Amino acid sequence: MKVVCVGAGPAGLYFAILAKRRDPSAEVCVLERNPEGVTYGWGVTFSDDVLDSLYAGDPESAARIRDDPASWGDQLVTLGDQAPAHLGGYGFAIGRHRLLEILAERAVELGVRISYRHQVEDLAEFADADLIVAADGANSAIRERYVERFGTQREAGRNHYIWLGTSKVFPEFRYAFEPTEAGWIWFYAYPFDHQTTTFIVECAPATWTGLGFDRLDPEQTKAALERIFARHLDGHPLLVQSRDQHMSPWLHFTWITNQAWYHGNLVLAGDAAHTTHFSIGNGTKLAIDDAIELDRQVGRQPDLDAAVAAYQQERIAAVGARQRIARASAAWFEDVEDFTERSPTRFAYSLRTRTDSSRPAPGGVPWLLHLATQSSLGRQGRRWLSAARRWRRNGQRGAAS
Ligand SMILES: Cc1cc2nc3c(=O)[nH]c(=O)nc-3n(C[C@H](O)[C@H](O)[C@H](O)COP(=O)(O)OP(=O)(O)OC[C@H]3O[C@@H](n4cnc5c(N)ncnc54)[C@H](O)[C@@H]3O)c2cc1C
């Protein structure tokens, strides 16, 4: 069998790993337009559920990913200069660069051929491939070529965002909302190694133009954001990963959906197939789950057409559910000014429950747990419970691997 994956992101690399593990005689190659070791973005978050998926797919790379990440044991929410509220919980993050390095190393160990600086322009070069996986990201040029067949829909999110880093290493996952004369602007930040924190800034269009970001170059943008968030940065700089020093580093999130995920032997996976808003930190997990499901179907169905059809059916349903959650989350951030008059504890509760589009009022057990999390004793209790849960899940994975 000959498999071609276009794009060495999580979807393309992970499918290549699984395909080669399942059938060592298969010829599997990954083609990536960037040079080796070059990628965009900072750290990505993931949960124990992602580690479970990774262990189920390939325990070797899962163990390397597990050993690498930063973790946090609380989430802090600040609203201007008021005392912070706490969300508790725990999670992990790993540098996107490091994640791809681990996956690429593992793929090569298994015998996958990765060809860097190879921009795929024309699928005719793969006429002899049995399966072509378009894992070339949200702006997939391959998908665009067959846009009618895939029934692709693109929709721009309302807010502006910018994906930055900082050398200030936050000990927890932090959300910080700052009032300005032009409206609220906020960041979410999480450490992903010992030196760097991911720092994503977001604001409404009126705030963005009101603060002059439509006229500032990347250096001026960075300086303005350092001033706005000075109380959190303690003198540390923000780090901009500029695609072009004259180009605005601000972006709009783009929602991508596809009615069909395959066309003949060409299959979409990862962000090429779907996007989920970064505020739920799920895109990498979905890319990996796509790879796992595609590999599972190819392995169990003798007929490739039936396999890709089953893959589409399974994943469209699963991803649709996550996209609805992500939409509720993105909508909460778009409406944030409806909540900023609340006390930090109530505001943080609203943030915690944002994926419930009914926007539940405080009440019941979840609210009582949230109140308990505001005390250091309550947080200590949560930390013990989390540590026990992590230990149990680690043990279960160890048994499985
Ligand atoms: C601000 C922000 C924060 C995020 N935070 C998180 C998070 O915390 N947790 C999380 O799980 N997810 C997060 N995500 C989402 C996550 O980054 C993506 O969902 C994930 O990278 C998708 O993987 P992929 O392999 O489908 O695509 P990508 O990672 O985009 O990889 C696609 C690859 O294809 C290559 N390529 C493109 N075109 C071609 C071509 N023609 N020929 C050859 N190669 C090509 C690209 O160079 C790229 O390497 C975040 C996204 C954003 C924007």
The ligand as an SDF file (V2000), in Angstrom:
LIG
                    3D

 53 58  0  0  0  0  0  0  0  0999 V2000
   -4.0350   30.5250   18.6590 C   0  0  0  0  0  0  0  0  0  0  0  0
   -4.2020   29.0390   18.6000 C   0  0  0  0  0  0  0  0  0  0  0  0
   -4.0690   28.2900   19.7420 C   0  0  0  0  0  0  0  0  0  0  0  0
   -4.2640   26.9180   19.7130 C   0  0  0  0  0  0  0  0  0  0  0  0
   -4.1410   26.2290   20.8770 N   0  0  0  0  0  0  0  0  0  0  0  0
   -4.3970   24.9130   20.8670 C   0  0  0  0  0  0  0  0  0  0  0  0
   -4.3230   24.1770   22.0710 C   0  0  0  0  0  0  0  0  0  0  0  0
   -4.0360   24.7350   23.1340 O   0  0  0  0  0  0  0  0  0  0  0  0
   -4.5920   22.8480   22.0420 N   0  0  0  0  0  0  0  0  0  0  0  0
   -4.9410   22.2220   20.8760 C   0  0  0  0  0  0  0  0  0  0  0  0
   -5.2080   21.0130   20.9050 O   0  0  0  0  0  0  0  0  0  0  0  0
   -4.9990   22.8800   19.7170 N   0  0  0  0  0  0  0  0  0  0  0  0
   -4.7480   24.2190   19.6720 C   0  0  0  0  0  0  0  0  0  0  0  0
   -4.8080   24.8990   18.5060 N   0  0  0  0  0  0  0  0  0  0  0  0
   -5.2120   24.1970   17.2810 C   0  0  0  0  0  0  0  0  0  0  0  0
   -4.0890   23.3610   16.6690 C   0  0  0  0  0  0  0  0  0  0  0  0
   -2.9330   24.1450   16.4930 O   0  0  0  0  0  0  0  0  0  0  0  0
   -4.5640   22.7840   15.3290 C   0  0  0  0  0  0  0  0  0  0  0  0
   -5.8710   22.3080   15.4360 O   0  0  0  0  0  0  0  0  0  0  0  0
   -3.6550   21.6360   14.8850 C   0  0  0  0  0  0  0  0  0  0  0  0
   -2.3590   22.1010   14.6670 O   0  0  0  0  0  0  0  0  0  0  0  0
   -4.2010   20.9890   13.6070 C   0  0  0  0  0  0  0  0  0  0  0  0
   -3.2530   20.0520   13.1310 O   0  0  0  0  0  0  0  0  0  0  0  0
   -3.1650   19.7190   11.5720 P   0  0  0  0  0  0  0  0  0  0  0  0
   -2.1200   18.6890   11.4510 O   0  0  0  0  0  0  0  0  0  0  0  0
   -4.5160   19.4360   11.0430 O   0  0  0  0  0  0  0  0  0  0  0  0
   -2.7240   21.0670   10.8540 O   0  0  0  0  0  0  0  0  0  0  0  0
   -1.4300   21.9810   11.0530 P   0  0  0  0  0  0  0  0  0  0  0  0
   -0.8750   21.8100   12.4090 O   0  0  0  0  0  0  0  0  0  0  0  0
   -1.8210   23.3420   10.6060 O   0  0  0  0  0  0  0  0  0  0  0  0
   -0.3700   21.3700   10.0350 O   0  0  0  0  0  0  0  0  0  0  0  0
   -0.5310   21.5000    8.6320 C   0  0  0  0  0  0  0  0  0  0  0  0
    0.8460   21.3680    7.9830 C   0  0  0  0  0  0  0  0  0  0  0  0
    0.6860   21.3010    6.5710 O   0  0  0  0  0  0  0  0  0  0  0  0
    1.7190   22.0550    5.9580 C   0  0  0  0  0  0  0  0  0  0  0  0
    1.2580   22.4220    4.6120 N   0  0  0  0  0  0  0  0  0  0  0  0
    0.2620   23.2690    4.2910 C   0  0  0  0  0  0  0  0  0  0  0  0
    0.0880   23.3030    2.9570 N   0  0  0  0  0  0  0  0  0  0  0  0
    1.0160   22.4560    2.4210 C   0  0  0  0  0  0  0  0  0  0  0  0
    1.3270   22.0640    1.0880 C   0  0  0  0  0  0  0  0  0  0  0  0
    0.6550   22.5320    0.0350 N   0  0  0  0  0  0  0  0  0  0  0  0
    2.3320   21.1740    0.8850 N   0  0  0  0  0  0  0  0  0  0  0  0
    3.0240   20.6600    1.9520 C   0  0  0  0  0  0  0  0  0  0  0  0
    2.7620   21.0120    3.2390 N   0  0  0  0  0  0  0  0  0  0  0  0
    1.7470   21.8920    3.4720 C   0  0  0  0  0  0  0  0  0  0  0  0
    1.9020   23.2270    6.9030 C   0  0  0  0  0  0  0  0  0  0  0  0
    3.1650   23.8580    6.7310 O   0  0  0  0  0  0  0  0  0  0  0  0
    1.7490   22.5580    8.2560 C   0  0  0  0  0  0  0  0  0  0  0  0
    2.9980   22.0890    8.7510 O   0  0  0  0  0  0  0  0  0  0  0  0
   -4.5990   26.2770   18.4960 C   0  0  0  0  0  0  0  0  0  0  0  0
   -4.7110   27.0150   17.3200 C   0  0  0  0  0  0  0  0  0  0  0  0
   -4.5260   28.3880   17.3720 C   0  0  0  0  0  0  0  0  0  0  0  0
   -4.6610   29.1830   16.0920 C   0  0  0  0  0  0  0  0  0  0  0  0
  1  2  1  0
  2  3  1  0
  2 52  2  0
  3  4  2  0
  4  5  1  0
  4 50  1  0
  5  6  2  0
  6  7  1  0
  6 13  1  0
  7  8  2  0
  7  9  1  0
  9 10  1  0
 10 11  2  0
 10 12  1  0
 12 13  2  0
 13 14  1  0
 14 15  1  0
 14 50  1  0
 15 16  1  0
 16 17  1  0
 16 18  1  0
 18 19  1  0
 18 20  1  0
 20 21  1  0
 20 22  1  0
 22 23  1  0
 23 24  1  0
 24 25  2  0
 24 26  1  0
 24 27  1  0
 27 28  1  0
 28 29  2  0
 28 30  1  0
 28 31  1  0
 31 32  1  0
 32 33  1  0
 33 34  1  0
 33 48  1  0
 34 35  1  0
 35 36  1  0
 35 46  1  0
 36 37  1  0
 36 45  1  0
 37 38  2  0
 38 39  1  0
 39 40  1  0
 39 45  2  0
 40 41  1  0
 40 42  2  0
 42 43  1  0
 43 44  2  0
 44 45  1  0
 46 47  1  0
 46 48  1  0
 48 49  1  0
 50 51  2  0
 51 52  1  0
 52 53  1  0
M  END
$$$$
